[in-house]
Amino acid sequence: LKSPQGTFRSIAQRYHMAASTVVSIFDRHVDIPRLPLPRVLSIDEVYVPTDESNKYLCVLMNFETMEIVDVLPSRKKADLINYLSATPRDERCNVEIVSADMWELWEDLHNSHIGR
């Protein structure tokens, strides 16, 4: 997967295994650090039906540079609160603007965990 043209599927085909096995191996051995929270944070969910218990990922993005800050495995409120609570307070305080859809969870998170 070092090649930009490599995909989980192409690697799986090359080594005669399931793409889900390649993803699992990748996840066990690669730890991509998140970027710091930006001044303008965009939050949204992405439908990825890989698991019956959770069909949405949460994407945090720097709205100004369009860089992905982090991708969380869930959009569940408790998981997002834990993530933000583990983020240093001074970093959360650097967030001036949050861009999100109208889903009430985003407003709850902003009011209680971003910048506080």
C-alpha positions in Angstrom: 0.0 0.0 0.0 3.0 2.3 -0.2 2.2 3.0 -3.9 -0.5 5.6 -4.4 -2.1 3.2 -7.0 -2.3 0.4 -4.5 -5.7 -0.4 -3.0 -6.9 -2.9 -0.5 -8.6 -4.8 -3.3 -5.5 -4.9 -5.6 -3.3 -6.1 -2.8 -5.8 -8.8 -1.9 -6.0 -10.0 -5.5 -2.2 -10.1 -5.7 -1.8 -12.2 -2.6 -5.0 -14.3 -3.1 -6.8 -13.1 0.1 -9.9 -11.2 1.0 -9.8 -7.4 0.9 -11.2 -7.5 4.5 -8.1 -9.5 5.6 -5.8 -6.8 4.0 -7.7 -4.1 5.8 -7.4 -6.0 9.1 -3.6 -6.4 8.7 -3.3 -2.8 7.7 -5.2 -1.6 10.8 -3.1 -3.8 13.1 0.2 -2.5 11.9 -0.4 1.1 10.8 -1.1 3.9 13.2 -1.6 7.2 11.4 -1.5 10.0 13.9 -4.2 12.6 13.7 -3.6 16.2 12.8 -4.3 18.9 15.5 -7.8 20.3 15.6 -7.9 23.3 13.1 -9.3 26.8 13.5 -12.2 25.8 11.3 -13.4 22.2 11.9 -15.8 20.4 9.7 -17.5 17.4 11.1 -19.7 14.9 9.1 -20.6 11.3 9.0 -20.0 8.9 6.1 -22.1 5.9 5.4 -19.8 2.8 5.3 -21.9 -0.4 5.8 -19.0 -2.6 7.0 -20.6 -3.7 10.2 -24.2 -4.2 11.3 -23.7 -2.4 14.7 -22.2 0.7 13.2 -22.7 1.9 9.6 -21.3 5.4 9.9 -17.8 6.8 10.3 -17.2 10.3 11.6 -14.8 12.5 9.5 -13.1 15.5 11.1 -11.6 17.8 8.5 -9.8 21.1 8.4 -12.3 23.2 6.4 -9.7 25.7 5.3 -7.1 23.3 3.9 -9.4 20.4 3.2 -7.1 18.0 5.0 -8.6 15.1 7.0 -7.8 15.6 10.7 -9.0 12.2 11.7 -11.6 9.5 10.9 -13.4 8.0 13.8 -14.9 4.5 13.6 -18.3 5.7 14.8 -20.5 8.8 15.0 -22.0 7.6 18.3 -22.2 10.4 20.9 -20.2 8.6 23.6 -17.4 7.8 21.2 -17.2 11.4 20.0 -17.3 12.7 23.6 -14.4 10.4 24.6 -12.4 11.5 21.5 -12.8 15.2 22.3 -12.3 14.7 26.0 -8.9 13.0 25.2 -7.9 16.0 23.0 -6.0 18.6 25.0 -8.1 21.5 26.1 -5.8 24.1 24.6 -6.1 22.4 21.2 -9.9 22.3 21.5 -9.9 26.0 22.4 -8.1 26.8 19.1 -11.3 25.8 17.2 -13.1 29.0 16.4 -15.7 27.7 13.9 -17.4 24.3 13.5 -19.1 23.4 10.3 -21.6 20.6 10.5 -24.9 19.5 9.2 -28.0 20.1 11.3 -27.9 16.7 13.2 -28.5 17.7 16.8 -25.5 15.7 18.1 -23.1 18.1 16.5 -24.6 21.0 18.3 -24.5 19.1 21.6 -20.8 18.3 21.1 -19.9 21.8 20.2 -21.7 23.3 23.2 -20.2 20.9 25.7 -16.9 19.6 24.4 -15.2 21.9 21.8 -13.4 24.9 23.2 -14.3 24.0 26.8 
